Amino acid sequence: MLGVIFGAMAVMLVLTVPIGVMLLAVALIPSLMDPGFMATVPFVLRNVVGGLNSTPLLAIPLFILGGIIMAQSGIAKKLFDVFAYLIGDKTGGMPCASIITCLFYGAISGSAPATTAAVGTMTIPVLDDMGYDHAFNASTVAIAGGLGVIIPPSVPFIVYSMASGASVGDMFLAGVIPGILIALCLMIYAVYYCKTEGEDKERIRNRVAVLREKGFLGVLKSSFWALLSPIIILGGIYGGIVTPTEAALIGVFYAALVGLFIYRTLRPKDLILLCVEAVKTTAPMLLVIGAASAFSRVLSLMQASEVVFSLAGGLLENRIVLLFVLNLFLLFMGMIIDTSPNILIFTPVMLPLVQAVGVDPVHFGIIMVVNLAIGFVTPPVGVNLYVAQSLSGVPVITLAKKALPYIVMFFIALMLITYIPAISLMLL
């Protein structure tokens, strides 16, 4: 029966059936094939509602709303100015400043597409003006935008915590070092590219000189409230002062106050439109989460994990091979299915396998999310590629080709994270 279910999923993916609808449909297949199976329509619908009846889940729409407000407030530009001031005149300094901006903005938004959109809107024209290749600029932001789901707070970490039972706070802590490692790997390639392709040093010096005329304190003063936002959100969580859900709510109010009264880039009436945008972004995601929750419950009733154990066979005897195979599978699935459905569908199946070979659930959560983050820049789904394409006008295929060396660096970081658990677990 599992073969029929996953076969039906493959067919519906090819037919581009919406993910939420697909999950609801396949969750009902067992009861259609076996009238005695308990997962009837009322059972599935109850589990859809039950899957959404979760306080930690409130953090997702709140982080999304906070990220949208901060994007509109111009916080990304303030962050970029600080890093451009510090390293802009070094080889590859400006692309590296763009990557670091994505890293810090990810600590505000929790979303890869939101990070790509907010940082790309500002940095792509700036890098263009300094003579860097247009496709390189767009691909840099597209790939670095993936840091938005790895550096905490991260929406996929919250989804994984729901699916696995792992602590949201532990997932957030575990994502810090991997996020920094991936950013460093991306910056290594950016420096190499700029060394081999060359830079317009005069334009870069002129740009940095404008910033340095303000002095470091002047730039820091202008960017202070932007730099403070991740400190407030993450400091509150790690300090045990607030829960991730409460931190998300604080982030929304903080973003609104900064935009309205400090940077004055927002008007009160703008908040209504931004809330509408957040609802449009969140509603489809919540449908998928609810449907995936019901589907996971059906898989549990079918004892899918035991079937997978039997199929895995000899892989369970070799931890290295098992993790490599799961990485390849997740990389492939990240290319065709969005992050949240992947996590909700495959966590109940894969987690027992990796636990059987001694992998910590939090460590596996980081592995899974890093794999799926690469999916943000790999066609055909590649959401970040489409965001970057809309900002730059560069065709998606061209962006994907230009991002390929970055993807290789991302994969190197993934292998280090996979086989050196301390990278994820050292802060726990």
LINBEL-V432933 format. One record per residue. N is the residue number from 1. PHI is phi in degrees with one decimal (999 if undefined). OMEGA is omega in whole degrees, 0 to 359 (none if undefined). D_LAST is the distance of its C-alpha to the last C-alpha in Angstrom with 2 decimals. Layout:
BEGIN
n=N phi=PHI omega=OMEGA d_last=D_LAST
n=N phi=PHI omega=OMEGA d_last=D_LAST
END
This chain:
BEGIN
n=1 phi=999 omega=178 d_last=40.26
n=2 phi=-61.2 omega=178 d_last=36.86
n=3 phi=-60.8 omega=178 d_last=38.83
n=4 phi=-64.9 omega=181 d_last=40.97
n=5 phi=-61.4 omega=183 d_last=38.02
n=6 phi=-72.4 omega=173 d_last=36.27
n=7 phi=-65.3 omega=178 d_last=39.71
n=8 phi=-63.7 omega=177 d_last=40.48
n=9 phi=-61.6 omega=181 d_last=37.22
n=10 phi=-62.6 omega=180 d_last=38.24
n=11 phi=-62.5 omega=182 d_last=41.71
n=12 phi=-68.2 omega=175 d_last=40.54
n=13 phi=-64.8 omega=178 d_last=38.17
n=14 phi=-62.4 omega=180 d_last=41.20
n=15 phi=-82.1 omega=180 d_last=43.23
n=16 phi=57.4 omega=173 d_last=40.57
n=17 phi=-68.3 omega=178 d_last=40.29
n=18 phi=-52.3 omega=187 d_last=37.70
n=19 phi=-57.5 omega=181 d_last=34.36
n=20 phi=-61.1 omega=178 d_last=34.39
n=21 phi=-64.6 omega=180 d_last=37.96
n=22 phi=-59.7 omega=182 d_last=37.24
n=23 phi=-65.5 omega=177 d_last=34.44
n=24 phi=-64.5 omega=182 d_last=36.71
n=25 phi=-65.4 omega=183 d_last=39.56
n=26 phi=-71.9 omega=177 d_last=37.83
n=27 phi=-66.3 omega=181 d_last=36.35
n=28 phi=-92.2 omega=182 d_last=40.01
n=29 phi=-59.2 omega=182 d_last=41.27
n=30 phi=-59.2 omega=180 d_last=40.70
n=31 phi=-71.0 omega=177 d_last=42.76
n=32 phi=-73.3 omega=180 d_last=45.47
n=33 phi=-80.0 omega=181 d_last=45.69
n=34 phi=-133.2 omega=182 d_last=45.54
n=35 phi=-56.7 omega=180 d_last=46.98
n=36 phi=-83.0 omega=180 d_last=45.59
n=37 phi=-69.7 omega=191 d_last=41.94
n=38 phi=-76.9 omega=183 d_last=40.29
n=39 phi=-80.4 omega=179 d_last=38.49
n=40 phi=-80.7 omega=180 d_last=41.46
n=41 phi=-57.3 omega=178 d_last=41.62
n=42 phi=-59.1 omega=179 d_last=40.93
n=43 phi=-61.7 omega=181 d_last=37.93
n=44 phi=-63.3 omega=181 d_last=36.45
n=45 phi=-64.8 omega=177 d_last=37.16
n=46 phi=-62.2 omega=180 d_last=35.59
n=47 phi=-74.4 omega=173 d_last=32.36
n=48 phi=-62.6 omega=180 d_last=32.52
n=49 phi=-65.8 omega=180 d_last=32.77
n=50 phi=-62.5 omega=179 d_last=30.18
n=51 phi=-66.6 omega=179 d_last=27.67
n=52 phi=-94.9 omega=182 d_last=28.15
n=53 phi=-86.2 omega=186 d_last=28.11
n=54 phi=-143.7 omega=179 d_last=24.46
n=55 phi=-62.5 omega=178 d_last=23.26
n=56 phi=-57.3 omega=181 d_last=20.06
n=57 phi=-65.0 omega=178 d_last=22.60
n=58 phi=-60.3 omega=181 d_last=24.29
n=59 phi=-64.4 omega=184 d_last=21.62
n=60 phi=-64.3 omega=179 d_last=23.03
n=61 phi=-62.9 omega=180 d_last=26.56
n=62 phi=-69.9 omega=177 d_last=25.43
n=63 phi=-64.2 omega=179 d_last=23.20
n=64 phi=-64.1 omega=178 d_last=26.13
n=65 phi=-62.5 omega=179 d_last=28.63
n=66 phi=-60.5 omega=179 d_last=26.71
n=67 phi=-64.5 omega=179 d_last=26.52
n=68 phi=-65.6 omega=179 d_last=30.23
n=69 phi=-63.2 omega=181 d_last=31.22
n=70 phi=-66.6 omega=177 d_last=29.34
n=71 phi=-62.0 omega=180 d_last=30.98
n=72 phi=-70.4 omega=182 d_last=34.32
n=73 phi=-79.5 omega=180 d_last=33.67
n=74 phi=80.5 omega=182 d_last=33.57
n=75 phi=-65.3 omega=182 d_last=30.12
n=76 phi=-58.6 omega=180 d_last=29.59
n=77 phi=-64.9 omega=180 d_last=32.63
n=78 phi=-62.3 omega=179 d_last=31.44
n=79 phi=-65.1 omega=182 d_last=28.15
n=80 phi=-60.2 omega=181 d_last=30.17
n=81 phi=-59.5 omega=179 d_last=32.60
n=82 phi=-62.9 omega=184 d_last=30.02
n=83 phi=-73.3 omega=175 d_last=28.77
n=84 phi=-65.0 omega=177 d_last=32.37
n=85 phi=-61.0 omega=187 d_last=33.47
n=86 phi=-76.1 omega=188 d_last=30.97
n=87 phi=-128.0 omega=187 d_last=31.31
n=88 phi=-59.6 omega=183 d_last=34.10
n=89 phi=-89.8 omega=175 d_last=36.76
n=90 phi=-82.5 omega=177 d_last=34.82
n=91 phi=-60.6 omega=182 d_last=35.47
n=92 phi=71.2 omega=186 d_last=33.66
n=93 phi=-63.0 omega=183 d_last=32.41
n=94 phi=-69.8 omega=174 d_last=33.40
n=95 phi=-60.5 omega=177 d_last=31.83
n=96 phi=-65.1 omega=177 d_last=28.63
n=97 phi=-62.7 omega=177 d_last=28.84
n=98 phi=-65.3 omega=179 d_last=29.14
n=99 phi=-65.5 omega=180 d_last=25.99
n=100 phi=-65.6 omega=176 d_last=23.98
n=101 phi=-61.4 omega=176 d_last=25.59
n=102 phi=-61.5 omega=179 d_last=24.35
n=103 phi=-61.2 omega=181 d_last=20.78
n=104 phi=-71.7 omega=180 d_last=21.12
n=105 phi=-68.2 omega=175 d_last=23.22
n=106 phi=-61.7 omega=177 d_last=20.70
n=107 phi=-75.5 omega=177 d_last=18.41
n=108 phi=-113.2 omega=190 d_last=21.38
n=109 phi=-91.3 omega=183 d_last=22.88
n=110 phi=71.9 omega=185 d_last=20.25
n=111 phi=-136.9 omega=179 d_last=23.17
n=112 phi=-70.2 omega=179 d_last=24.42
n=113 phi=-61.8 omega=179 d_last=28.15
n=114 phi=-65.0 omega=178 d_last=27.90
n=115 phi=-64.0 omega=179 d_last=26.28
n=116 phi=-60.0 omega=182 d_last=28.99
n=117 phi=-67.1 omega=185 d_last=31.72
n=118 phi=-67.1 omega=182 d_last=30.83
n=119 phi=-76.3 omega=182 d_last=30.22
n=120 phi=-64.7 omega=180 d_last=32.92
n=121 phi=-55.9 omega=183 d_last=35.58
n=122 phi=-93.6 omega=190 d_last=35.38
n=123 phi=-81.9 omega=182 d_last=34.44
n=124 phi=-60.2 omega=177 d_last=36.64
n=125 phi=-62.2 omega=179 d_last=39.88
n=126 phi=-63.8 omega=180 d_last=38.74
n=127 phi=-66.0 omega=176 d_last=38.00
n=128 phi=-59.7 omega=182 d_last=41.29
n=129 phi=-61.9 omega=181 d_last=43.19
n=130 phi=-91.8 omega=171 d_last=41.91
n=131 phi=93.1 omega=177 d_last=43.34
n=132 phi=-73.1 omega=179 d_last=40.39
n=133 phi=-58.5 omega=186 d_last=41.15
n=134 phi=-61.5 omega=180 d_last=40.83
n=135 phi=-66.6 omega=177 d_last=39.27
n=136 phi=-63.2 omega=180 d_last=36.74
n=137 phi=-61.5 omega=181 d_last=35.75
n=138 phi=-66.8 omega=181 d_last=35.32
n=139 phi=-68.8 omega=178 d_last=33.38
n=140 phi=-61.4 omega=180 d_last=30.99
n=141 phi=-68.9 omega=181 d_last=30.13
n=142 phi=-61.6 omega=182 d_last=30.02
n=143 phi=-72.5 omega=181 d_last=27.48
n=144 phi=-70.1 omega=176 d_last=25.33
n=145 phi=-59.8 omega=177 d_last=25.45
n=146 phi=-61.8 omega=177 d_last=23.18
n=147 phi=-64.1 omega=181 d_last=20.32
n=148 phi=-63.3 omega=179 d_last=20.80
n=149 phi=-104.2 omega=180 d_last=19.04
n=150 phi=-107.5 omega=177 d_last=16.09
n=151 phi=-74.7 omega=183 d_last=15.15
n=152 phi=-73.4 omega=357 d_last=14.03
n=153 phi=-76.0 omega=185 d_last=15.70
n=154 phi=-129.4 omega=178 d_last=16.96
n=155 phi=-61.3 omega=178 d_last=19.57
n=156 phi=-61.1 omega=176 d_last=18.89
n=157 phi=-63.1 omega=179 d_last=15.24
n=158 phi=-66.4 omega=179 d_last=16.90
n=159 phi=-63.1 omega=179 d_last=19.50
n=160 phi=-63.3 omega=179 d_last=17.21
n=161 phi=-61.0 omega=177 d_last=15.44
n=162 phi=-63.1 omega=185 d_last=19.05
n=163 phi=-77.1 omega=188 d_last=20.07
n=164 phi=-108.9 omega=186 d_last=17.34
n=165 phi=86.7 omega=177 d_last=16.20
n=166 phi=-69.5 omega=180 d_last=12.50
n=167 phi=-69.3 omega=176 d_last=10.99
n=168 phi=-62.0 omega=179 d_last=12.03
n=169 phi=-60.6 omega=178 d_last=9.49
n=170 phi=-65.2 omega=178 d_last=6.59
n=171 phi=-63.3 omega=179 d_last=9.18
n=172 phi=-61.5 omega=179 d_last=9.89
n=173 phi=-62.1 omega=183 d_last=6.70
n=174 phi=-66.6 omega=182 d_last=6.90
n=175 phi=-82.6 omega=187 d_last=10.53
n=176 phi=-65.6 omega=184 d_last=10.78
n=177 phi=-65.6 omega=176 d_last=11.21
n=178 phi=-57.7 omega=179 d_last=13.23
n=179 phi=-61.9 omega=179 d_last=15.31
n=180 phi=-66.6 omega=179 d_last=16.19
n=181 phi=-59.7 omega=181 d_last=17.00
n=182 phi=-64.0 omega=178 d_last=19.27
n=183 phi=-59.9 omega=179 d_last=20.92
n=184 phi=-63.6 omega=178 d_last=21.71
n=185 phi=-62.0 omega=179 d_last=23.24
n=186 phi=-65.2 omega=180 d_last=25.32
n=187 phi=-69.0 omega=177 d_last=26.49
n=188 phi=-59.1 omega=179 d_last=27.63
n=189 phi=-67.2 omega=180 d_last=29.94
n=190 phi=-59.7 omega=178 d_last=31.13
n=191 phi=-65.8 omega=179 d_last=32.18
n=192 phi=-60.2 omega=180 d_last=33.86
n=193 phi=-60.1 omega=183 d_last=35.70
n=194 phi=-69.1 omega=176 d_last=36.97
n=195 phi=-68.9 omega=183 d_last=38.13
n=196 phi=-80.4 omega=183 d_last=40.06
n=197 phi=-91.7 omega=180 d_last=41.39
n=198 phi=85.3 omega=180 d_last=42.00
n=199 phi=-137.7 omega=174 d_last=41.54
n=200 phi=-88.6 omega=187 d_last=44.01
n=201 phi=-60.8 omega=183 d_last=43.11
n=202 phi=-66.3 omega=178 d_last=45.75
n=203 phi=-61.2 omega=182 d_last=44.45
n=204 phi=-64.4 omega=180 d_last=40.88
n=205 phi=-60.9 omega=179 d_last=42.10
n=206 phi=-62.7 omega=179 d_last=44.12
n=207 phi=-64.1 omega=181 d_last=41.17
n=208 phi=-67.3 omega=180 d_last=38.93
n=209 phi=-61.5 omega=178 d_last=41.92
n=210 phi=-60.1 omega=179 d_last=42.24
n=211 phi=-68.0 omega=186 d_last=38.66
n=212 phi=-75.2 omega=172 d_last=39.14
n=213 phi=-62.6 omega=178 d_last=42.34
n=214 phi=-73.8 omega=185 d_last=40.22
n=215 phi=78.7 omega=184 d_last=38.32
n=216 phi=-62.2 omega=181 d_last=34.58
n=217 phi=-64.8 omega=179 d_last=34.70
n=218 phi=-66.2 omega=178 d_last=36.77
n=219 phi=-65.8 omega=181 d_last=34.39
n=220 phi=-64.6 omega=179 d_last=31.38
n=221 phi=-63.4 omega=179 d_last=33.35
n=222 phi=-65.9 omega=185 d_last=34.19
n=223 phi=-100.2 omega=188 d_last=30.62
n=224 phi=-55.8 omega=185 d_last=28.94
n=225 phi=-70.4 omega=176 d_last=28.55
n=226 phi=-70.6 omega=180 d_last=27.20
n=227 phi=-68.4 omega=183 d_last=24.52
n=228 phi=-73.8 omega=187 d_last=23.69
n=229 phi=-60.2 omega=178 d_last=22.99
n=230 phi=-66.3 omega=179 d_last=19.47
n=231 phi=-65.8 omega=179 d_last=18.64
n=232 phi=-64.8 omega=184 d_last=20.00
n=233 phi=-66.3 omega=184 d_last=18.29
n=234 phi=-76.4 omega=178 d_last=14.72
n=235 phi=-62.7 omega=178 d_last=15.15
n=236 phi=-64.8 omega=180 d_last=16.38
n=237 phi=-71.0 omega=185 d_last=13.50
n=238 phi=-70.5 omega=178 d_last=10.67
n=239 phi=-80.2 omega=180 d_last=13.17
n=240 phi=73.3 omega=182 d_last=13.64
n=241 phi=-81.5 omega=182 d_last=17.23
n=242 phi=-135.0 omega=172 d_last=17.72
n=243 phi=-81.2 omega=177 d_last=16.59
n=244 phi=-56.4 omega=179 d_last=16.34
n=245 phi=-65.8 omega=178 d_last=19.99
n=246 phi=-66.0 omega=178 d_last=21.13
n=247 phi=-63.1 omega=178 d_last=19.52
n=248 phi=-62.8 omega=179 d_last=21.48
n=249 phi=-66.2 omega=177 d_last=24.60
n=250 phi=-60.3 omega=179 d_last=24.21
n=251 phi=-60.7 omega=178 d_last=23.87
n=252 phi=-63.8 omega=180 d_last=27.15
n=253 phi=-64.8 omega=180 d_last=29.01
n=254 phi=-63.0 omega=180 d_last=27.75
n=255 phi=-60.7 omega=180 d_last=28.85
n=256 phi=-65.8 omega=180 d_last=32.17
n=257 phi=-64.7 omega=179 d_last=32.85
n=258 phi=-64.6 omega=181 d_last=32.17
n=259 phi=-67.0 omega=184 d_last=34.33
n=260 phi=-81.0 omega=193 d_last=37.11
n=261 phi=-114.5 omega=182 d_last=37.50
n=262 phi=-103.5 omega=178 d_last=35.91
n=263 phi=-83.6 omega=178 d_last=36.39
n=264 phi=54.2 omega=177 d_last=39.04
n=265 phi=-98.0 omega=179 d_last=38.54
n=266 phi=-121.4 omega=170 d_last=38.54
n=267 phi=-113.8 omega=182 d_last=41.28
n=268 phi=-52.3 omega=182 d_last=40.83
n=269 phi=-69.2 omega=178 d_last=42.52
n=270 phi=-65.9 omega=184 d_last=40.04
n=271 phi=-62.6 omega=180 d_last=37.28
n=272 phi=-64.5 omega=179 d_last=39.19
n=273 phi=-64.2 omega=179 d_last=39.43
n=274 phi=-68.9 omega=176 d_last=35.74
n=275 phi=-64.9 omega=177 d_last=34.93
n=276 phi=-61.9 omega=179 d_last=37.33
n=277 phi=-62.8 omega=179 d_last=35.61
n=278 phi=-64.7 omega=178 d_last=32.20
n=279 phi=-64.4 omega=180 d_last=33.88
n=280 phi=-62.0 omega=179 d_last=35.44
n=281 phi=-75.1 omega=188 d_last=32.12
n=282 phi=-81.2 omega=188 d_last=30.23
n=283 phi=-56.5 omega=178 d_last=32.98
n=284 phi=-61.6 omega=179 d_last=33.18
n=285 phi=-64.1 omega=180 d_last=29.41
n=286 phi=-68.3 omega=176 d_last=29.48
n=287 phi=-61.1 omega=179 d_last=32.42
n=288 phi=-63.7 omega=181 d_last=30.52
n=289 phi=-62.6 omega=179 d_last=27.48
n=290 phi=-64.0 omega=180 d_last=29.91
n=291 phi=-65.2 omega=179 d_last=31.93
n=292 phi=-66.8 omega=176 d_last=28.98
n=293 phi=-63.0 omega=178 d_last=27.79
n=294 phi=-64.9 omega=180 d_last=31.30
n=295 phi=-63.5 omega=179 d_last=31.43
n=296 phi=-62.8 omega=178 d_last=28.22
n=297 phi=-65.4 omega=178 d_last=29.82
n=298 phi=-64.2 omega=177 d_last=32.97
n=299 phi=-59.9 omega=179 d_last=31.17
n=300 phi=-63.7 omega=179 d_last=29.67
n=301 phi=-63.7 omega=180 d_last=33.20
n=302 phi=-83.5 omega=181 d_last=34.49
n=303 phi=56.0 omega=183 d_last=31.94
n=304 phi=-61.9 omega=182 d_last=31.02
n=305 phi=-62.0 omega=179 d_last=28.02
n=306 phi=-68.1 omega=177 d_last=30.54
n=307 phi=-63.3 omega=180 d_last=32.83
n=308 phi=-64.8 omega=176 d_last=30.13
n=309 phi=-56.0 omega=182 d_last=29.27
n=310 phi=-67.5 omega=180 d_last=32.97
n=311 phi=-72.8 omega=182 d_last=33.29
n=312 phi=-63.9 omega=176 d_last=30.33
n=313 phi=50.1 omega=186 d_last=32.18
n=314 phi=-65.0 omega=180 d_last=31.63
n=315 phi=-60.1 omega=182 d_last=28.58
n=316 phi=-68.9 omega=179 d_last=26.52
n=317 phi=-88.2 omega=183 d_last=27.63
n=318 phi=-133.7 omega=184 d_last=26.14
n=319 phi=-60.8 omega=183 d_last=22.48
n=320 phi=-63.0 omega=181 d_last=23.21
n=321 phi=-66.5 omega=180 d_last=26.19
n=322 phi=-58.7 omega=181 d_last=24.66
n=323 phi=-65.0 omega=179 d_last=21.80
n=324 phi=-66.1 omega=179 d_last=24.45
n=325 phi=-63.1 omega=179 d_last=26.78
n=326 phi=-64.4 omega=176 d_last=24.26
n=327 phi=-60.7 omega=180 d_last=23.43
n=328 phi=-61.4 omega=180 d_last=27.18
n=329 phi=-64.1 omega=181 d_last=27.70
n=330 phi=-66.8 omega=176 d_last=25.08
n=331 phi=-60.2 omega=179 d_last=26.52
n=332 phi=-65.1 omega=181 d_last=29.93
n=333 phi=-65.4 omega=177 d_last=29.05
n=334 phi=-65.1 omega=179 d_last=27.40
n=335 phi=-77.2 omega=188 d_last=30.84
n=336 phi=-122.3 omega=179 d_last=32.69
n=337 phi=-131.8 omega=180 d_last=30.48
n=338 phi=-65.9 omega=189 d_last=28.31
n=339 phi=-62.2 omega=185 d_last=24.52
n=340 phi=-60.1 omega=176 d_last=24.24
n=341 phi=-59.1 omega=178 d_last=26.94
n=342 phi=-57.7 omega=182 d_last=25.46
n=343 phi=-62.2 omega=185 d_last=22.11
n=344 phi=-70.9 omega=181 d_last=23.96
n=345 phi=-77.4 omega=192 d_last=26.54
n=346 phi=-98.4 omega=178 d_last=24.65
n=347 phi=-59.8 omega=180 d_last=21.30
n=348 phi=-62.4 omega=181 d_last=23.22
n=349 phi=-85.2 omega=187 d_last=25.12
n=350 phi=-85.0 omega=186 d_last=22.59
n=351 phi=-58.9 omega=177 d_last=19.54
n=352 phi=-60.6 omega=179 d_last=21.54
n=353 phi=-63.5 omega=184 d_last=22.67
n=354 phi=-72.5 omega=176 d_last=19.38
n=355 phi=-64.8 omega=179 d_last=18.05
n=356 phi=-65.2 omega=178 d_last=21.34
n=357 phi=-105.4 omega=172 d_last=20.50
n=358 phi=87.9 omega=179 d_last=17.03
n=359 phi=-86.3 omega=179 d_last=14.91
n=360 phi=-66.7 omega=180 d_last=11.69
n=361 phi=-57.8 omega=179 d_last=12.62
n=362 phi=-66.9 omega=178 d_last=9.74
n=363 phi=-59.3 omega=180 d_last=10.66
n=364 phi=-65.1 omega=177 d_last=14.23
n=365 phi=-60.5 omega=177 d_last=13.92
n=366 phi=-65.6 omega=179 d_last=13.13
n=367 phi=-57.0 omega=183 d_last=16.02
n=368 phi=-62.4 omega=183 d_last=18.25
n=369 phi=-68.1 omega=178 d_last=17.91
n=370 phi=-63.7 omega=175 d_last=18.44
n=371 phi=-56.1 omega=184 d_last=21.47
n=372 phi=-71.9 omega=175 d_last=22.83
n=373 phi=-64.7 omega=176 d_last=22.39
n=374 phi=-63.9 omega=178 d_last=24.89
n=375 phi=-61.9 omega=178 d_last=27.14
n=376 phi=-67.8 omega=181 d_last=27.57
n=377 phi=-124.4 omega=176 d_last=29.76
n=378 phi=-123.4 omega=177 d_last=31.55
n=379 phi=-63.0 omega=6 d_last=34.79
n=380 phi=-86.8 omega=182 d_last=36.05
n=381 phi=-73.2 omega=171 d_last=33.35
n=382 phi=36.3 omega=186 d_last=31.69
n=383 phi=-56.0 omega=181 d_last=31.37
n=384 phi=-62.3 omega=178 d_last=30.43
n=385 phi=-63.5 omega=180 d_last=33.55
n=386 phi=-70.3 omega=176 d_last=35.74
n=387 phi=-64.0 omega=180 d_last=34.32
n=388 phi=-64.4 omega=178 d_last=34.93
n=389 phi=-63.9 omega=180 d_last=38.34
n=390 phi=-67.0 omega=180 d_last=39.34
n=391 phi=-82.2 omega=189 d_last=38.47
n=392 phi=-109.7 omega=185 d_last=40.11
n=393 phi=81.2 omega=179 d_last=42.76
n=394 phi=-79.1 omega=179 d_last=41.68
n=395 phi=-56.8 omega=184 d_last=42.05
n=396 phi=-58.0 omega=181 d_last=38.92
n=397 phi=-62.6 omega=178 d_last=39.95
n=398 phi=-63.0 omega=178 d_last=40.47
n=399 phi=-62.2 omega=181 d_last=37.04
n=400 phi=-62.0 omega=178 d_last=35.48
n=401 phi=-65.3 omega=181 d_last=37.43
n=402 phi=-68.8 omega=181 d_last=36.50
n=403 phi=-83.4 omega=186 d_last=32.79
n=404 phi=-56.1 omega=177 d_last=32.97
n=405 phi=-61.3 omega=176 d_last=31.98
n=406 phi=-62.3 omega=180 d_last=28.96
n=407 phi=-63.0 omega=177 d_last=28.06
n=408 phi=-60.4 omega=179 d_last=28.38
n=409 phi=-65.3 omega=177 d_last=25.87
n=410 phi=-60.5 omega=181 d_last=23.50
n=411 phi=-67.7 omega=176 d_last=24.05
n=412 phi=-59.3 omega=178 d_last=23.40
n=413 phi=-62.3 omega=178 d_last=19.96
n=414 phi=-60.2 omega=180 d_last=19.45
n=415 phi=-64.2 omega=177 d_last=20.51
n=416 phi=-62.9 omega=180 d_last=18.14
n=417 phi=-64.1 omega=182 d_last=15.16
n=418 phi=-65.5 omega=190 d_last=16.71
n=419 phi=-101.8 omega=174 d_last=17.40
n=420 phi=-123.9 omega=184 d_last=14.64
n=421 phi=-56.5 omega=182 d_last=11.43
n=422 phi=-60.7 omega=179 d_last=9.56
n=423 phi=-59.5 omega=180 d_last=10.52
n=424 phi=-87.9 omega=192 d_last=8.41
n=425 phi=-104.2 omega=187 d_last=5.43
n=426 phi=-64.4 omega=182 d_last=5.65
n=427 phi=-89.7 omega=182 d_last=3.83
n=428 phi=-80.5 omega=none d_last=0.00
END
